[in-house]
Amino acid sequence: MNIEYGSSKEVKCYRDFVLNPDNRNASRAFSKTFGANLMEPAKKLHDRLRKYISAGAYNAMFGQTDNRIEIKQGCAKKEPLILKVRVGRGPRKFFNHITNEEKNLLLTQDWQGDFNSITTIYVIAVNNHDYNNI
């Protein structure tokens, strides 16, 4: 899959690290923002997502694990759907808007759930919230 990144500070930090994990400045910034324990799972997830042609192909392999791509709950009726995937086994999730090749069509509420049609993901946020404390 193609992975594109938004422009928020956290997303840029995440992007800089997964695209160049040997860069010391990127590694330090990532560790400071998300924690060192998330470094290896983030890089591993990035490499895995890029290896598969579509979200459907990725889910065929990882759909029974915590790292499956799924629809975020609680999307309002008139808002585009947002998909999410866990980074590692931890509670942190990174959320993705999904676009097609035209880069301007977001998934809508009437989407039929064809994950094979998703070939580009657009990272809009990296959530660093621990959901186990809720």
C-alpha positions in Angstrom: 0.0 0.0 0.0 1.0 3.6 -0.4 1.2 5.5 2.8 0.8 9.3 2.9 1.1 11.5 5.9 -0.8 14.5 7.2 0.9 17.7 8.5 0.4 17.6 12.2 3.4 17.6 14.5 2.8 14.1 15.8 2.2 12.6 12.3 5.4 14.3 11.0 7.4 12.9 13.9 6.0 9.4 13.2 6.6 9.7 9.5 10.2 10.9 9.9 11.0 7.9 12.1 9.4 5.1 10.1 10.8 6.4 6.9 14.3 6.8 8.3 14.8 4.9 11.6 18.6 5.3 11.5 18.3 9.1 11.7 19.2 10.0 15.3 17.1 13.2 15.5 14.0 11.3 14.2 14.6 8.5 16.7 15.0 10.9 19.6 11.9 12.9 18.6 9.8 9.7 18.2 11.0 8.3 21.6 10.2 11.6 23.3 6.7 11.8 21.7 5.6 8.2 21.7 8.0 6.3 23.9 10.9 4.1 23.1 8.8 0.9 23.5 6.8 1.9 20.4 9.8 2.4 18.1 10.2 -1.2 16.9 6.4 -1.9 16.5 5.9 1.3 14.5 8.7 0.5 12.1 7.5 -3.1 11.8 3.9 -2.0 11.1 5.1 0.5 8.5 7.1 -2.1 6.7 4.2 -4.6 6.8 1.7 -2.2 5.5 3.9 -1.2 2.5 4.4 -4.9 1.7 0.7 -5.6 0.9 -1.1 -4.3 -2.2 -4.3 -3.4 -0.3 -5.8 -3.3 3.1 -7.8 -6.4 2.2 -4.5 -8.3 1.5 -3.1 -7.0 4.7 -6.2 -8.1 6.7 -6.1 -11.5 5.0 -2.8 -12.1 6.8 -3.3 -10.1 10.0 -7.1 -9.9 10.3 -7.3 -12.2 13.3 -4.7 -10.2 15.3 -4.7 -7.0 17.3 -3.0 -5.3 14.3 -5.9 -5.7 11.8 -7.2 -2.7 10.0 -10.7 -1.9 11.1 -13.3 1.0 11.1 -13.1 3.4 14.0 -16.3 3.4 16.0 -18.3 6.6 16.5 -17.9 8.3 13.1 -20.8 10.7 12.6 -23.2 10.1 9.7 -22.0 13.0 7.5 -18.3 12.5 8.3 -16.0 10.3 6.2 -15.1 6.9 7.7 -11.8 6.6 9.5 -9.9 3.3 9.7 -7.5 2.4 12.5 -4.8 -0.1 13.2 -2.9 -0.8 16.4 0.8 -0.1 16.5 2.3 -3.2 18.2 0.3 -5.0 20.9 -0.1 -2.0 23.1 -3.1 0.2 23.5 -1.9 2.9 21.2 -3.7 3.2 17.8 -2.9 5.2 14.7 -5.8 6.4 12.7 -6.0 6.6 9.0 -8.2 8.3 6.5 -8.4 6.1 3.4 -8.3 7.5 0.0 -8.3 6.0 -3.5 -5.8 6.7 -6.3 -7.5 10.1 -7.0 -6.6 11.2 -3.4 -9.8 13.1 -3.0 -12.4 10.4 -2.4 -12.7 9.5 1.3 -14.8 6.5 2.4 -18.3 7.5 3.2 -20.9 5.9 5.5 -22.4 3.9 2.5 -19.0 2.2 1.9 -19.6 -1.5 1.4 -16.5 -2.6 3.3 -14.3 -3.7 0.4 -10.9 -3.5 2.0 -9.3 -4.8 -1.2 -10.2 -1.4 -2.8 -8.0 0.5 -0.3 -4.5 0.8 -1.8 -3.5 4.2 -0.3 -3.8 5.2 3.3 -3.5 8.8 4.6 -2.4 9.0 8.2 -4.3 11.9 9.8 -3.4 11.3 13.5 -1.3 9.1 15.8 -3.1 8.5 19.0 -0.9 8.0 22.1 -3.7 7.4 24.6 -3.7 4.4 26.9 -7.2 2.9 26.5 -6.6 0.4 29.3 -7.2 3.2 31.9 -10.7 3.9 30.8 
